[in-house]
Amino acid sequence: MNSELNDDVIVVGCGVVGLTTAVVLAESGRRVRIWAREPAERTTSAVAGALWWPYRIEPEVLVGEWALQSLSVYEELAARPEETGVRMVEGVHGETVLDGLGSWAARVPGLRAATAGEYAGVGLWARLPLIDMPVHLAWLRERFVRAGGTVEERYVTDLAEVPAPVVVNCTGLGARELVPDPGMRPVRGQLVVVENPGVTTWLTSGESDTKATYFFPQPGGLILGGTTEEDDWSLTPDPAVAEAIVRRCAALRPEIAGARIIDHRVGLRPARDAVRLERELLPDGRVLVHNYGHGGAGITVAWGCAREAAGLASR
Ligand SMILES: Cc1cc2nc3c(=O)[nH]c(=O)nc-3n(C[C@H](O)[C@H](O)[C@H](O)COP(=O)(O)OP(=O)(O)OC[C@H]3O[C@@H](n4cnc5c(N)ncnc54)[C@H](O)[C@@H]3O)c2cc1C
């Protein structure tokens, strides 16, 4: 027998979903390896803003529970922000009311209508996890390695050929070709990072289907967003789109207008009609668990999904 077959689990994918799933499995005592085409810092996960909030993700009945489980974890991690990259930050979701949200919203501590001083319009005030993804991904990787895990750069072309008794598929948009799953499609998001002119709270506003306007204060700069472009595969920042993002954000906070641009970022959200979190058997009887298709909220639901995926990998 190939010695590789003795390894318990191979997780394919090293974004937030793969890393979090691998951490849960490794800390439960499994021997886990990650195989990934790109390291964490070059994934979609590294591009995200990233605010905890169920956005552009289905199915709603399951998403709430996954998101709330993750919220509890992030609240704990926020006690060590420098190390974990997670902070609890106040802000307002403009044009949002509590009644318009799923039942999960009633269990988010402190959500309330924004006062007139907090937002010029209808809005929802919240104190939520805001996650500095480059720091958080590096921390997750380290936690995984500390639990005995290893990370290898490998491109997988056939899940059935991954040599482990249990294979966990956390390939995000890569699942479109790998599974193959034609239901996977990109929802492009473009961001601009500027030097922070003194903004300490986050804001999302004026949500339409293609132009969600938002800004998130991160230690490395103020992240301005954004776009949601269905079926657009371009990873090249569009200068006209960047200019429009800055203009829309500056309409909400005038000091943003003159802020120096540090970076442009583009990512493709791994969208699907519903997250695929299920177990199947490979032709030779080995277990394959799928955990992909988290759209615009993979970070928001990562820990809830990771625990469920780990459960499916154990039965
Ligand atoms: C602009 C933008 C803003 C966002 N903001 C937020 C936010 O505020 N909050 C939030 O919760 N979410 C946000 N998201 C969504 C979030 O980023 C995604 O849902 C999440 O990153 C998906 O994680 P993932 O691990 O499934 O995929 P990815 O991060 O894409 O990782 C997939 C991994 O699989 C590997 N892989 C793929 N195919 C193969 C293969 N064939 N062989 C080997 N390895 C393979 C890749 O190399 C990679 O390591 C945002 C996304 C974008 C683009």
The ligand as an SDF file (V2000), in Angstrom:
LIG
                    3D

 53 58  0  0  0  0  0  0  0  0999 V2000
  -14.1780   41.5670   -2.9770 C   0  0  0  0  0  0  0  0  0  0  0  0
  -14.6540   40.5120   -2.0350 C   0  0  0  0  0  0  0  0  0  0  0  0
  -15.1110   40.8600   -0.7750 C   0  0  0  0  0  0  0  0  0  0  0  0
  -15.5720   39.8870    0.1070 C   0  0  0  0  0  0  0  0  0  0  0  0
  -15.9720   40.2750    1.3510 N   0  0  0  0  0  0  0  0  0  0  0  0
  -16.3930   39.3390    2.2350 C   0  0  0  0  0  0  0  0  0  0  0  0
  -16.7620   39.7190    3.5590 C   0  0  0  0  0  0  0  0  0  0  0  0
  -16.7200   40.9150    3.9220 O   0  0  0  0  0  0  0  0  0  0  0  0
  -17.1760   38.7360    4.4110 N   0  0  0  0  0  0  0  0  0  0  0  0
  -17.2360   37.4220    4.0410 C   0  0  0  0  0  0  0  0  0  0  0  0
  -17.6160   36.5720    4.8550 O   0  0  0  0  0  0  0  0  0  0  0  0
  -16.8710   37.0440    2.7970 N   0  0  0  0  0  0  0  0  0  0  0  0
  -16.4680   37.9660    1.8870 C   0  0  0  0  0  0  0  0  0  0  0  0
  -16.1190   37.5850    0.6180 N   0  0  0  0  0  0  0  0  0  0  0  0
  -16.3240   36.1920    0.2090 C   0  0  0  0  0  0  0  0  0  0  0  0
  -15.1920   35.2930    0.6460 C   0  0  0  0  0  0  0  0  0  0  0  0
  -13.9670   35.8700    0.2630 O   0  0  0  0  0  0  0  0  0  0  0  0
  -15.3450   33.8930    0.0420 C   0  0  0  0  0  0  0  0  0  0  0  0
  -16.6290   33.3610    0.2830 O   0  0  0  0  0  0  0  0  0  0  0  0
  -14.3060   32.9550    0.6400 C   0  0  0  0  0  0  0  0  0  0  0  0
  -13.0210   33.5210    0.5620 O   0  0  0  0  0  0  0  0  0  0  0  0
  -14.3100   31.5980   -0.0400 C   0  0  0  0  0  0  0  0  0  0  0  0
  -13.3090   30.8350    0.5670 O   0  0  0  0  0  0  0  0  0  0  0  0
  -12.8570   29.4340   -0.0090 P   0  0  0  0  0  0  0  0  0  0  0  0
  -11.8190   28.9070    0.9320 O   0  0  0  0  0  0  0  0  0  0  0  0
  -14.0340   28.5960   -0.3100 O   0  0  0  0  0  0  0  0  0  0  0  0
  -12.2170   29.7710   -1.4500 O   0  0  0  0  0  0  0  0  0  0  0  0
  -10.7990   30.3640   -1.8620 P   0  0  0  0  0  0  0  0  0  0  0  0
  -10.3190   31.3850   -0.9270 O   0  0  0  0  0  0  0  0  0  0  0  0
  -10.9360   30.7350   -3.3030 O   0  0  0  0  0  0  0  0  0  0  0  0
   -9.8040   29.1150   -1.7660 O   0  0  0  0  0  0  0  0  0  0  0  0
   -9.8980   28.0230   -2.6520 C   0  0  0  0  0  0  0  0  0  0  0  0
   -8.6520   27.1670   -2.5100 C   0  0  0  0  0  0  0  0  0  0  0  0
   -8.7970   26.0130   -3.3340 O   0  0  0  0  0  0  0  0  0  0  0  0
   -7.6130   25.8550   -4.1080 C   0  0  0  0  0  0  0  0  0  0  0  0
   -7.9530   25.1150   -5.3270 N   0  0  0  0  0  0  0  0  0  0  0  0
   -8.9110   25.3960   -6.2350 C   0  0  0  0  0  0  0  0  0  0  0  0
   -8.9150   24.4800   -7.2170 N   0  0  0  0  0  0  0  0  0  0  0  0
   -7.9240   23.5950   -6.9150 C   0  0  0  0  0  0  0  0  0  0  0  0
   -7.4300   22.4110   -7.5370 C   0  0  0  0  0  0  0  0  0  0  0  0
   -7.9550   21.9470   -8.6730 N   0  0  0  0  0  0  0  0  0  0  0  0
   -6.3870   21.7570   -6.9440 N   0  0  0  0  0  0  0  0  0  0  0  0
   -5.8370   22.2120   -5.8030 C   0  0  0  0  0  0  0  0  0  0  0  0
   -6.2750   23.3200   -5.1700 N   0  0  0  0  0  0  0  0  0  0  0  0
   -7.3090   23.9930   -5.7160 C   0  0  0  0  0  0  0  0  0  0  0  0
   -7.1250   27.2690   -4.3390 C   0  0  0  0  0  0  0  0  0  0  0  0
   -5.7790   27.2710   -4.7240 O   0  0  0  0  0  0  0  0  0  0  0  0
   -7.3600   27.8480   -2.9600 C   0  0  0  0  0  0  0  0  0  0  0  0
   -6.2940   27.4790   -2.1140 O   0  0  0  0  0  0  0  0  0  0  0  0
  -15.6190   38.5240   -0.2880 C   0  0  0  0  0  0  0  0  0  0  0  0
  -15.1420   38.1640   -1.5280 C   0  0  0  0  0  0  0  0  0  0  0  0
  -14.6690   39.1400   -2.4120 C   0  0  0  0  0  0  0  0  0  0  0  0
  -14.1510   38.7160   -3.7510 C   0  0  0  0  0  0  0  0  0  0  0  0
  1  2  1  0
  2  3  1  0
  2 52  2  0
  3  4  2  0
  4  5  1  0
  4 50  1  0
  5  6  2  0
  6  7  1  0
  6 13  1  0
  7  8  2  0
  7  9  1  0
  9 10  1  0
 10 11  2  0
 10 12  1  0
 12 13  2  0
 13 14  1  0
 14 15  1  0
 14 50  1  0
 15 16  1  0
 16 17  1  0
 16 18  1  0
 18 19  1  0
 18 20  1  0
 20 21  1  0
 20 22  1  0
 22 23  1  0
 23 24  1  0
 24 25  2  0
 24 26  1  0
 24 27  1  0
 27 28  1  0
 28 29  2  0
 28 30  1  0
 28 31  1  0
 31 32  1  0
 32 33  1  0
 33 34  1  0
 33 48  1  0
 34 35  1  0
 35 36  1  0
 35 46  1  0
 36 37  1  0
 36 45  1  0
 37 38  2  0
 38 39  1  0
 39 40  1  0
 39 45  2  0
 40 41  1  0
 40 42  2  0
 42 43  1  0
 43 44  2  0
 44 45  1  0
 46 47  1  0
 46 48  1  0
 48 49  1  0
 50 51  2  0
 51 52  1  0
 52 53  1  0
M  END
$$$$
